[in-house]
Amino acid sequence: MQLLADENVETEWVQALRDDGHNVVRVVDVEGLGVSATDPDVLAGATQEIEYS
């Protein structure tokens, strides 16, 4: 499962999910989103079939 974490998700939570085997990417690491991404943009990014790196 791929998860897209909003900028407000604590780094420790993201790391804990990754440690449990989940593919978690923060919006700040996604080109075209970043720290100033609006909620509709984050939702659109989360629903796209994209392989985040």
PDBQT receptor file of N, H, CA, C and O in Angstrom, charges set to zero:
ATOM      1  N   MET A   1       0.838  -1.167   0.000  1.00  0.00    +0.000 N 
ATOM      2  CA  MET A   1       0.000   0.000   0.000  1.00  0.00    +0.000 C 
ATOM      3  C   MET A   1       0.888   1.236   0.000  1.00  0.00    +0.000 C 
ATOM      4  O   MET A   1       1.872   1.312   0.736  1.00  0.00    +0.000 OA
ATOM      5  N   GLN A   2       0.534   2.181  -0.819  1.00  0.00    +0.000 N 
ATOM      6  H   GLN A   2      -0.265   2.119  -1.417  1.00  0.00    +0.000 HD
ATOM      7  CA  GLN A   2       1.255   3.449  -0.852  1.00  0.00    +0.000 C 
ATOM      8  C   GLN A   2       0.473   4.481  -0.062  1.00  0.00    +0.000 C 
ATOM      9  O   GLN A   2      -0.749   4.565  -0.178  1.00  0.00    +0.000 OA
ATOM     10  N   LEU A   3       1.174   5.261   0.735  1.00  0.00    +0.000 N 
ATOM     11  H   LEU A   3       2.167   5.192   0.829  1.00  0.00    +0.000 HD
ATOM     12  CA  LEU A   3       0.549   6.314   1.521  1.00  0.00    +0.000 C 
ATOM     13  C   LEU A   3       1.227   7.635   1.219  1.00  0.00    +0.000 C 
ATOM     14  O   LEU A   3       2.446   7.697   1.065  1.00  0.00    +0.000 OA
ATOM     15  N   LEU A   4       0.438   8.682   1.135  1.00  0.00    +0.000 N 
ATOM     16  H   LEU A   4      -0.553   8.632   1.259  1.00  0.00    +0.000 HD
ATOM     17  CA  LEU A   4       0.954  10.026   0.940  1.00  0.00    +0.000 C 
ATOM     18  C   LEU A   4       0.670  10.808   2.210  1.00  0.00    +0.000 C 
ATOM     19  O   LEU A   4      -0.485  11.086   2.531  1.00  0.00    +0.000 OA
ATOM     20  N   ALA A   5       1.717  11.159   2.926  1.00  0.00    +0.000 N 
ATOM     21  H   ALA A   5       2.655  10.933   2.665  1.00  0.00    +0.000 HD
ATOM     22  CA  ALA A   5       1.582  11.850   4.210  1.00  0.00    +0.000 C 
ATOM     23  C   ALA A   5       1.595  13.359   4.015  1.00  0.00    +0.000 C 
ATOM     24  O   ALA A   5       2.483  13.906   3.362  1.00  0.00    +0.000 OA
ATOM     25  N   ASP A   6       0.619  14.008   4.578  1.00  0.00    +0.000 N 
ATOM     26  H   ASP A   6      -0.102  13.563   5.109  1.00  0.00    +0.000 HD
ATOM     27  CA  ASP A   6       0.537  15.459   4.560  1.00  0.00    +0.000 C 
ATOM     28  C   ASP A   6       1.711  16.039   5.341  1.00  0.00    +0.000 C 
ATOM     29  O   ASP A   6       2.346  15.338   6.128  1.00  0.00    +0.000 OA
ATOM     30  N   GLU A   7       1.992  17.292   5.126  1.00  0.00    +0.000 N 
ATOM     31  H   GLU A   7       1.476  17.862   4.486  1.00  0.00    +0.000 HD
ATOM     32  CA  GLU A   7       3.118  17.951   5.794  1.00  0.00    +0.000 C 
ATOM     33  C   GLU A   7       2.969  17.972   7.311  1.00  0.00    +0.000 C 
ATOM     34  O   GLU A   7       3.958  18.149   8.021  1.00  0.00    +0.000 OA
ATOM     35  N   ASN A   8       1.760  17.795   7.816  1.00  0.00    +0.000 N 
ATOM     36  H   ASN A   8       0.956  17.651   7.239  1.00  0.00    +0.000 HD
ATOM     37  CA  ASN A   8       1.522  17.837   9.260  1.00  0.00    +0.000 C 
ATOM     38  C   ASN A   8       1.764  16.504   9.957  1.00  0.00    +0.000 C 
ATOM     39  O   ASN A   8       1.704  16.431  11.184  1.00  0.00    +0.000 OA
ATOM     40  N   VAL A   9       2.035  15.454   9.194  1.00  0.00    +0.000 N 
ATOM     41  H   VAL A   9       2.083  15.514   8.197  1.00  0.00    +0.000 HD
ATOM     42  CA  VAL A   9       2.311  14.149   9.791  1.00  0.00    +0.000 C 
ATOM     43  C   VAL A   9       3.746  14.161  10.310  1.00  0.00    +0.000 C 
ATOM     44  O   VAL A   9       4.684  14.474   9.577  1.00  0.00    +0.000 OA
ATOM     45  N   GLU A  10       3.897  13.822  11.566  1.00  0.00    +0.000 N 
ATOM     46  H   GLU A  10       3.135  13.568  12.162  1.00  0.00    +0.000 HD
ATOM     47  CA  GLU A  10       5.206  13.828  12.201  1.00  0.00    +0.000 C 
ATOM     48  C   GLU A  10       6.164  12.850  11.527  1.00  0.00    +0.000 C 
ATOM     49  O   GLU A  10       5.763  11.762  11.112  1.00  0.00    +0.000 OA
ATOM     50  N   THR A  11       7.415  13.239  11.423  1.00  0.00    +0.000 N 
ATOM     51  H   THR A  11       7.741  14.123  11.760  1.00  0.00    +0.000 HD
ATOM     52  CA  THR A  11       8.446  12.409  10.815  1.00  0.00    +0.000 C 
ATOM     53  C   THR A  11       8.523  11.043  11.498  1.00  0.00    +0.000 C 
ATOM     54  O   THR A  11       8.732  10.027  10.834  1.00  0.00    +0.000 OA
ATOM     55  N   GLU A  12       8.358  11.018  12.804  1.00  0.00    +0.000 N 
ATOM     56  H   GLU A  12       8.188  11.843  13.343  1.00  0.00    +0.000 HD
ATOM     57  CA  GLU A  12       8.413   9.757  13.548  1.00  0.00    +0.000 C 
ATOM     58  C   GLU A  12       7.304   8.805  13.116  1.00  0.00    +0.000 C 
ATOM     59  O   GLU A  12       7.515   7.594  13.058  1.00  0.00    +0.000 OA
ATOM     60  N   TRP A  13       6.123   9.343  12.812  1.00  0.00    +0.000 N 
ATOM     61  H   TRP A  13       5.952  10.327  12.859  1.00  0.00    +0.000 HD
ATOM     62  CA  TRP A  13       5.005   8.510  12.364  1.00  0.00    +0.000 C 
ATOM     63  C   TRP A  13       5.295   7.937  10.992  1.00  0.00    +0.000 C 
ATOM     64  O   TRP A  13       5.038   6.762  10.728  1.00  0.00    +0.000 OA
ATOM     65  N   VAL A  14       5.835   8.784  10.112  1.00  0.00    +0.000 N 
ATOM     66  H   VAL A  14       6.043   9.739  10.326  1.00  0.00    +0.000 HD
ATOM     67  CA  VAL A  14       6.184   8.326   8.765  1.00  0.00    +0.000 C 
ATOM     68  C   VAL A  14       7.220   7.210   8.868  1.00  0.00    +0.000 C 
ATOM     69  O   VAL A  14       7.096   6.185   8.199  1.00  0.00    +0.000 OA
ATOM     70  N   GLN A  15       8.228   7.403   9.694  1.00  0.00    +0.000 N 
ATOM     71  H   GLN A  15       8.329   8.236  10.238  1.00  0.00    +0.000 HD
ATOM     72  CA  GLN A  15       9.269   6.385   9.834  1.00  0.00    +0.000 C 
ATOM     73  C   GLN A  15       8.716   5.101  10.435  1.00  0.00    +0.000 C 
ATOM     74  O   GLN A  15       9.102   4.010  10.016  1.00  0.00    +0.000 OA
ATOM     75  N   ALA A  16       7.826   5.212  11.404  1.00  0.00    +0.000 N 
ATOM     76  H   ALA A  16       7.513   6.098  11.744  1.00  0.00    +0.000 HD
ATOM     77  CA  ALA A  16       7.227   4.015  12.006  1.00  0.00    +0.000 C 
ATOM     78  C   ALA A  16       6.442   3.221  10.969  1.00  0.00    +0.000 C 
ATOM     79  O   ALA A  16       6.512   1.992  10.954  1.00  0.00    +0.000 OA
ATOM     80  N   LEU A  17       5.702   3.896  10.113  1.00  0.00    +0.000 N 
ATOM     81  H   LEU A  17       5.645   4.894  10.125  1.00  0.00    +0.000 HD
ATOM     82  CA  LEU A  17       4.964   3.213   9.053  1.00  0.00    +0.000 C 
ATOM     83  C   LEU A  17       5.921   2.552   8.069  1.00  0.00    +0.000 C 
ATOM     84  O   LEU A  17       5.699   1.420   7.637  1.00  0.00    +0.000 OA
ATOM     85  N   ARG A  18       6.981   3.263   7.721  1.00  0.00    +0.000 N 
ATOM     86  H   ARG A  18       7.162   4.182   8.071  1.00  0.00    +0.000 HD
ATOM     87  CA  ARG A  18       7.992   2.687   6.821  1.00  0.00    +0.000 C 
ATOM     88  C   ARG A  18       8.640   1.464   7.458  1.00  0.00    +0.000 C 
ATOM     89  O   ARG A  18       8.863   0.458   6.784  1.00  0.00    +0.000 OA
ATOM     90  N   ASP A  19       8.940   1.543   8.741  1.00  0.00    +0.000 N 
ATOM     91  H   ASP A  19       8.759   2.360   9.288  1.00  0.00    +0.000 HD
ATOM     92  CA  ASP A  19       9.544   0.415   9.454  1.00  0.00    +0.000 C 
ATOM     93  C   ASP A  19       8.626  -0.806   9.453  1.00  0.00    +0.000 C 
ATOM     94  O   ASP A  19       9.095  -1.943   9.514  1.00  0.00    +0.000 OA
ATOM     95  N   ASP A  20       7.318  -0.564   9.383  1.00  0.00    +0.000 N 
ATOM     96  H   ASP A  20       6.938   0.359   9.333  1.00  0.00    +0.000 HD
ATOM     97  CA  ASP A  20       6.345  -1.659   9.336  1.00  0.00    +0.000 C 
ATOM     98  C   ASP A  20       6.097  -2.151   7.910  1.00  0.00    +0.000 C 
ATOM     99  O   ASP A  20       5.242  -3.008   7.685  1.00  0.00    +0.000 OA
ATOM    100  N   GLY A  21       6.852  -1.604   6.942  1.00  0.00    +0.000 N 
ATOM    101  H   GLY A  21       7.546  -0.908   7.125  1.00  0.00    +0.000 HD
ATOM    102  CA  GLY A  21       6.778  -2.097   5.582  1.00  0.00    +0.000 C 
ATOM    103  C   GLY A  21       5.887  -1.325   4.634  1.00  0.00    +0.000 C 
ATOM    104  O   GLY A  21       5.671  -1.752   3.500  1.00  0.00    +0.000 OA
ATOM    105  N   HIS A  22       5.362  -0.189   5.084  1.00  0.00    +0.000 N 
ATOM    106  H   HIS A  22       5.537   0.158   6.005  1.00  0.00    +0.000 HD
ATOM    107  CA  HIS A  22       4.501   0.604   4.211  1.00  0.00    +0.000 C 
ATOM    108  C   HIS A  22       5.330   1.562   3.361  1.00  0.00    +0.000 C 
ATOM    109  O   HIS A  22       6.377   2.047   3.791  1.00  0.00    +0.000 OA
ATOM    110  N   ASN A  23       4.849   1.825   2.157  1.00  0.00    +0.000 N 
ATOM    111  H   ASN A  23       3.999   1.431   1.808  1.00  0.00    +0.000 HD
ATOM    112  CA  ASN A  23       5.489   2.774   1.254  1.00  0.00    +0.000 C 
ATOM    113  C   ASN A  23       4.874   4.147   1.532  1.00  0.00    +0.000 C 
ATOM    114  O   ASN A  23       3.779   4.451   1.060  1.00  0.00    +0.000 OA
ATOM    115  N   VAL A  24       5.581   4.966   2.296  1.00  0.00    +0.000 N 
ATOM    116  H   VAL A  24       6.470   4.719   2.680  1.00  0.00    +0.000 HD
ATOM    117  CA  VAL A  24       5.067   6.270   2.699  1.00  0.00    +0.000 C 
ATOM    118  C   VAL A  24       5.937   7.365   2.104  1.00  0.00    +0.000 C 
ATOM    119  O   VAL A  24       7.163   7.333   2.205  1.00  0.00    +0.000 OA
ATOM    120  N   VAL A  25       5.280   8.331   1.484  1.00  0.00    +0.000 N 
ATOM    121  H   VAL A  25       4.284   8.357   1.402  1.00  0.00    +0.000 HD
ATOM    122  CA  VAL A  25       5.958   9.489   0.911  1.00  0.00    +0.000 C 
ATOM    123  C   VAL A  25       5.295  10.724   1.484  1.00  0.00    +0.000 C 
ATOM    124  O   VAL A  25       4.073  10.781   1.623  1.00  0.00    +0.000 OA
ATOM    125  N   ARG A  26       6.103  11.704   1.810  1.00  0.00    +0.000 N 
ATOM    126  H   ARG A  26       7.096  11.658   1.697  1.00  0.00    +0.000 HD
ATOM    127  CA  ARG A  26       5.570  12.976   2.309  1.00  0.00    +0.000 C 
ATOM    128  C   ARG A  26       5.331  13.924   1.149  1.00  0.00    +0.000 C 
ATOM    129  O   ARG A  26       6.068  13.905   0.164  1.00  0.00    +0.000 OA
ATOM    130  N   VAL A  27       4.302  14.754   1.263  1.00  0.00    +0.000 N 
ATOM    131  H   VAL A  27       3.703  14.770   2.063  1.00  0.00    +0.000 HD
ATOM    132  CA  VAL A  27       3.987  15.686   0.181  1.00  0.00    +0.000 C 
ATOM    133  C   VAL A  27       5.158  16.608  -0.126  1.00  0.00    +0.000 C 
ATOM    134  O   VAL A  27       5.311  17.055  -1.263  1.00  0.00    +0.000 OA
ATOM    135  N   VAL A  28       5.987  16.898   0.874  1.00  0.00    +0.000 N 
ATOM    136  H   VAL A  28       5.863  16.534   1.797  1.00  0.00    +0.000 HD
ATOM    137  CA  VAL A  28       7.123  17.793   0.646  1.00  0.00    +0.000 C 
ATOM    138  C   VAL A  28       8.169  17.155  -0.268  1.00  0.00    +0.000 C 
ATOM    139  O   VAL A  28       9.031  17.852  -0.803  1.00  0.00    +0.000 OA
ATOM    140  N   ASP A  29       8.098  15.835  -0.450  1.00  0.00    +0.000 N 
ATOM    141  H   ASP A  29       7.397  15.269  -0.016  1.00  0.00    +0.000 HD
ATOM    142  CA  ASP A  29       9.053  15.131  -1.299  1.00  0.00    +0.000 C 
ATOM    143  C   ASP A  29       8.515  14.836  -2.693  1.00  0.00    +0.000 C 
ATOM    144  O   ASP A  29       9.198  14.205  -3.499  1.00  0.00    +0.000 OA
ATOM    145  N   VAL A  30       7.298  15.286  -2.985  1.00  0.00    +0.000 N 
ATOM    146  H   VAL A  30       6.743  15.799  -2.331  1.00  0.00    +0.000 HD
ATOM    147  CA  VAL A  30       6.676  15.007  -4.274  1.00  0.00    +0.000 C 
ATOM    148  C   VAL A  30       6.726  16.257  -5.139  1.00  0.00    +0.000 C 
ATOM    149  O   VAL A  30       6.207  17.309  -4.768  1.00  0.00    +0.000 OA
ATOM    150  N   GLU A  31       7.359  16.122  -6.294  1.00  0.00    +0.000 N 
ATOM    151  H   GLU A  31       7.781  15.267  -6.595  1.00  0.00    +0.000 HD
ATOM    152  CA  GLU A  31       7.435  17.248  -7.220  1.00  0.00    +0.000 C 
ATOM    153  C   GLU A  31       6.019  17.670  -7.605  1.00  0.00    +0.000 C 
ATOM    154  O   GLU A  31       5.187  16.835  -7.961  1.00  0.00    +0.000 OA
ATOM    155  N   GLY A  32       5.759  18.951  -7.533  1.00  0.00    +0.000 N 
ATOM    156  H   GLY A  32       6.435  19.630  -7.244  1.00  0.00    +0.000 HD
ATOM    157  CA  GLY A  32       4.450  19.470  -7.874  1.00  0.00    +0.000 C 
ATOM    158  C   GLY A  32       3.526  19.639  -6.675  1.00  0.00    +0.000 C 
ATOM    159  O   GLY A  32       2.468  20.257  -6.795  1.00  0.00    +0.000 OA
ATOM    160  N   LEU A  33       3.904  19.107  -5.534  1.00  0.00    +0.000 N 
ATOM    161  H   LEU A  33       4.763  18.605  -5.436  1.00  0.00    +0.000 HD
ATOM    162  CA  LEU A  33       3.104  19.306  -4.326  1.00  0.00    +0.000 C 
ATOM    163  C   LEU A  33       3.886  20.195  -3.381  1.00  0.00    +0.000 C 
ATOM    164  O   LEU A  33       3.762  21.418  -3.453  1.00  0.00    +0.000 OA
ATOM    165  N   GLY A  34       4.678  19.627  -2.507  1.00  0.00    +0.000 N 
ATOM    166  H   GLY A  34       4.778  18.633  -2.449  1.00  0.00    +0.000 HD
ATOM    167  CA  GLY A  34       5.503  20.423  -1.618  1.00  0.00    +0.000 C 
ATOM    168  C   GLY A  34       4.756  20.952  -0.416  1.00  0.00    +0.000 C 
ATOM    169  O   GLY A  34       3.591  20.627  -0.189  1.00  0.00    +0.000 OA
ATOM    170  N   VAL A  35       5.445  21.768   0.343  1.00  0.00    +0.000 N 
ATOM    171  H   VAL A  35       6.392  22.032   0.158  1.00  0.00    +0.000 HD
ATOM    172  CA  VAL A  35       4.936  22.253   1.625  1.00  0.00    +0.000 C 
ATOM    173  C   VAL A  35       3.716  23.157   1.470  1.00  0.00    +0.000 C 
ATOM    174  O   VAL A  35       2.903  23.239   2.390  1.00  0.00    +0.000 OA
ATOM    175  N   SER A  36       3.568  23.822   0.356  1.00  0.00    +0.000 N 
ATOM    176  H   SER A  36       4.228  23.754  -0.392  1.00  0.00    +0.000 HD
ATOM    177  CA  SER A  36       2.449  24.750   0.180  1.00  0.00    +0.000 C 
ATOM    178  C   SER A  36       1.279  24.133  -0.574  1.00  0.00    +0.000 C 
ATOM    179  O   SER A  36       0.381  24.854  -1.008  1.00  0.00    +0.000 OA
ATOM    180  N   ALA A  37       1.269  22.815  -0.737  1.00  0.00    +0.000 N 
ATOM    181  H   ALA A  37       1.998  22.228  -0.383  1.00  0.00    +0.000 HD
ATOM    182  CA  ALA A  37       0.194  22.153  -1.465  1.00  0.00    +0.000 C 
ATOM    183  C   ALA A  37      -1.136  22.327  -0.731  1.00  0.00    +0.000 C 
ATOM    184  O   ALA A  37      -1.217  22.200   0.491  1.00  0.00    +0.000 OA
ATOM    185  N   THR A  38      -2.159  22.617  -1.503  1.00  0.00    +0.000 N 
ATOM    186  H   THR A  38      -2.094  22.721  -2.496  1.00  0.00    +0.000 HD
ATOM    187  CA  THR A  38      -3.499  22.753  -0.927  1.00  0.00    +0.000 C 
ATOM    188  C   THR A  38      -4.089  21.368  -0.676  1.00  0.00    +0.000 C 
ATOM    189  O   THR A  38      -3.628  20.378  -1.245  1.00  0.00    +0.000 OA
ATOM    190  N   ASP A  39      -5.096  21.305   0.165  1.00  0.00    +0.000 N 
ATOM    191  H   ASP A  39      -5.470  22.109   0.627  1.00  0.00    +0.000 HD
ATOM    192  CA  ASP A  39      -5.748  20.021   0.443  1.00  0.00    +0.000 C 
ATOM    193  C   ASP A  39      -6.279  19.358  -0.828  1.00  0.00    +0.000 C 
ATOM    194  O   ASP A  39      -6.099  18.152  -0.996  1.00  0.00    +0.000 OA
ATOM    195  N   PRO A  40      -6.933  20.111  -1.739  1.00  0.00    +0.000 N 
ATOM    196  CA  PRO A  40      -7.390  19.468  -2.982  1.00  0.00    +0.000 C 
ATOM    197  C   PRO A  40      -6.232  18.916  -3.825  1.00  0.00    +0.000 C 
ATOM    198  O   PRO A  40      -6.377  17.877  -4.469  1.00  0.00    +0.000 OA
ATOM    199  N   ASP A  41      -5.091  19.604  -3.821  1.00  0.00    +0.000 N 
ATOM    200  H   ASP A  41      -4.974  20.448  -3.298  1.00  0.00    +0.000 HD
ATOM    201  CA  ASP A  41      -3.926  19.115  -4.556  1.00  0.00    +0.000 C 
ATOM    202  C   ASP A  41      -3.361  17.844  -3.918  1.00  0.00    +0.000 C 
ATOM    203  O   ASP A  41      -2.963  16.915  -4.622  1.00  0.00    +0.000 OA
ATOM    204  N   VAL A  42      -3.327  17.808  -2.596  1.00  0.00    +0.000 N 
ATOM    205  H   VAL A  42      -3.650  18.562  -2.024  1.00  0.00    +0.000 HD
ATOM    206  CA  VAL A  42      -2.845  16.617  -1.897  1.00  0.00    +0.000 C 
ATOM    207  C   VAL A  42      -3.771  15.444  -2.186  1.00  0.00    +0.000 C 
ATOM    208  O   VAL A  42      -3.303  14.336  -2.446  1.00  0.00    +0.000 OA
ATOM    209  N   LEU A  43      -5.063  15.672  -2.143  1.00  0.00    +0.000 N 
ATOM    210  H   LEU A  43      -5.443  16.572  -1.931  1.00  0.00    +0.000 HD
ATOM    211  CA  LEU A  43      -6.023  14.613  -2.440  1.00  0.00    +0.000 C 
ATOM    212  C   LEU A  43      -5.859  14.115  -3.870  1.00  0.00    +0.000 C 
ATOM    213  O   LEU A  43      -5.882  12.908  -4.114  1.00  0.00    +0.000 OA
ATOM    214  N   ALA A  44      -5.693  15.031  -4.811  1.00  0.00    +0.000 N 
ATOM    215  H   ALA A  44      -5.674  16.011  -4.613  1.00  0.00    +0.000 HD
ATOM    216  CA  ALA A  44      -5.488  14.629  -6.201  1.00  0.00    +0.000 C 
ATOM    217  C   ALA A  44      -4.211  13.819  -6.347  1.00  0.00    +0.000 C 
ATOM    218  O   ALA A  44      -4.194  12.817  -7.061  1.00  0.00    +0.000 OA
ATOM    219  N   GLY A  45      -3.153  14.235  -5.688  1.00  0.00    +0.000 N 
ATOM    220  H   GLY A  45      -3.166  15.049  -5.108  1.00  0.00    +0.000 HD
ATOM    221  CA  GLY A  45      -1.897  13.498  -5.741  1.00  0.00    +0.000 C 
ATOM    222  C   GLY A  45      -2.011  12.123  -5.122  1.00  0.00    +0.000 C 
ATOM    223  O   GLY A  45      -1.401  11.171  -5.608  1.00  0.00    +0.000 OA
ATOM    224  N   ALA A  46      -2.786  12.005  -4.054  1.00  0.00    +0.000 N 
ATOM    225  H   ALA A  46      -3.282  12.779  -3.659  1.00  0.00    +0.000 HD
ATOM    226  CA  ALA A  46      -2.942  10.733  -3.359  1.00  0.00    +0.000 C 
ATOM    227  C   ALA A  46      -3.768   9.740  -4.166  1.00  0.00    +0.000 C 
ATOM    228  O   ALA A  46      -3.597   8.531  -4.012  1.00  0.00    +0.000 OA
ATOM    229  N   THR A  47      -4.652  10.225  -5.017  1.00  0.00    +0.000 N 
ATOM    230  H   THR A  47      -4.791  11.207  -5.143  1.00  0.00    +0.000 HD
ATOM    231  CA  THR A  47      -5.525   9.325  -5.761  1.00  0.00    +0.000 C 
ATOM    232  C   THR A  47      -4.962   8.942  -7.127  1.00  0.00    +0.000 C 
ATOM    233  O   THR A  47      -5.522   8.086  -7.812  1.00  0.00    +0.000 OA
ATOM    234  N   GLN A  48      -3.870   9.567  -7.521  1.00  0.00    +0.000 N 
ATOM    235  H   GLN A  48      -3.416  10.263  -6.965  1.00  0.00    +0.000 HD
ATOM    236  CA  GLN A  48      -3.246   9.213  -8.795  1.00  0.00    +0.000 C 
ATOM    237  C   GLN A  48      -2.488   7.913  -8.670  1.00  0.00    +0.000 C 
ATOM    238  O   GLN A  48      -1.951   7.603  -7.606  1.00  0.00    +0.000 OA
ATOM    239  N   GLU A  49      -2.439   7.158  -9.735  1.00  0.00    +0.000 N 
ATOM    240  H   GLU A  49      -2.875   7.410 -10.599  1.00  0.00    +0.000 HD
ATOM    241  CA  GLU A  49      -1.680   5.905  -9.752  1.00  0.00    +0.000 C 
ATOM    242  C   GLU A  49      -0.236   6.231 -10.091  1.00  0.00    +0.000 C 
ATOM    243  O   GLU A  49       0.212   5.996 -11.214  1.00  0.00    +0.000 OA
ATOM    244  N   ILE A  50       0.498   6.776  -9.116  1.00  0.00    +0.000 N 
ATOM    245  H   ILE A  50       0.134   6.967  -8.205  1.00  0.00    +0.000 HD
ATOM    246  CA  ILE A  50       1.872   7.197  -9.313  1.00  0.00    +0.000 C 
ATOM    247  C   ILE A  50       2.771   6.363  -8.413  1.00  0.00    +0.000 C 
ATOM    248  O   ILE A  50       2.417   6.060  -7.274  1.00  0.00    +0.000 OA
ATOM    249  N   GLU A  51       3.919   6.003  -8.928  1.00  0.00    +0.000 N 
ATOM    250  H   GLU A  51       4.206   6.249  -9.853  1.00  0.00    +0.000 HD
ATOM    251  CA  GLU A  51       4.912   5.333  -8.107  1.00  0.00    +0.000 C 
ATOM    252  C   GLU A  51       5.792   6.421  -7.515  1.00  0.00    +0.000 C 
ATOM    253  O   GLU A  51       6.616   7.008  -8.216  1.00  0.00    +0.000 OA
ATOM    254  N   TYR A  52       5.619   6.690  -6.232  1.00  0.00    +0.000 N 
ATOM    255  H   TYR A  52       4.949   6.213  -5.663  1.00  0.00    +0.000 HD
ATOM    256  CA  TYR A  52       6.418   7.708  -5.562  1.00  0.00    +0.000 C 
ATOM    257  C   TYR A  52       7.781   7.123  -5.239  1.00  0.00    +0.000 C 
ATOM    258  O   TYR A  52       7.910   5.937  -4.936  1.00  0.00    +0.000 OA
ATOM    259  N   SER A  53       8.783   7.965  -5.308  1.00  0.00    +0.000 N 
ATOM    260  H   SER A  53       8.678   8.928  -5.554  1.00  0.00    +0.000 HD
ATOM    261  CA  SER A  53      10.129   7.487  -4.977  1.00  0.00    +0.000 C 
ATOM    262  C   SER A  53      10.623   8.152  -3.723  1.00  0.00    +0.000 C 
ATOM    263  O   SER A  53      11.739   7.882  -3.279  1.00  0.00    +0.000 OA
TER     264      SER A  53
